[in-house]
Each structure stands twice: as C-alpha cells, then as structure tokens.
Amino acid sequence: YVAAVNRGGDAPALIVRVDLASGRVFVRPVAPEVPAGKSLELWYIAAGAQPRSMGLVGSGPENLAIPGGALEKAKFAVTVEPSGGSPTGAPTGPIVYAGDLVRE
C-alpha cells in the first residue's frame, strides 16, 4: 500500500509506503512545511477507529511498525501540533495534509 499525503493538488508533503511482508511503514518527507514553533504529527486512521499517532514528521525518512486496523480503508493525516506533539494523544490542531492508502 502507498499514500501520497498532500494538500490536494500540491506536491506531496510525505510519501507513505506500507510493506505487509516486513510489517513496516516507511515514511519519506518530500516537502512538508512546518510552522514556526510548531510540530507536524502523522496520524494513522483505520476505518471506524480513532486516529493513532505515528509520531512527529521529521526531516528524514522513518521506518515504523504497521499499526493495527484494516488497511483497505485507512488514511494518513498530518496535523499542526504544539512543539513536541499533541499533548492529549489525539489530534488537537488542524489537518494540513491527508492521503488515502491505495494498493501499489
């Protein structure tokens, strides 16, 4: 599975690739814009489930474990959060990038 996470029409902020064989999610930042004094946080949203944090969006690629949930209707979203990430464990800021997972 793969998702181009963007603002709709712009160049993608992130490329997210899910490898079922290895059980890993590969996140590659392409052109994310981080507001001054804030952090970008990546969220995995399975169909009918609450968003789960995948961590902060950094400047380099990340290799993460696949979160639980059905991949067929999953989405990834990026929110603007206070520096260091969401203080509540749930998204608190606006969604600035989003993308659906699709079969590669």
Beta strands, then each sheet from edge to edge (+ up, - down):
strand 1: 2-5
strand 2: 14-19
strand 3: 24-29
strand 4: 38-45
strand 5: 52-56
strand 6: 62-65
strand 7: 75-82
strand 8: 95-100
sheet 1: 1+ 2- 3+ 6-
sheet 2: 5+ 4- 7+ 8-
end
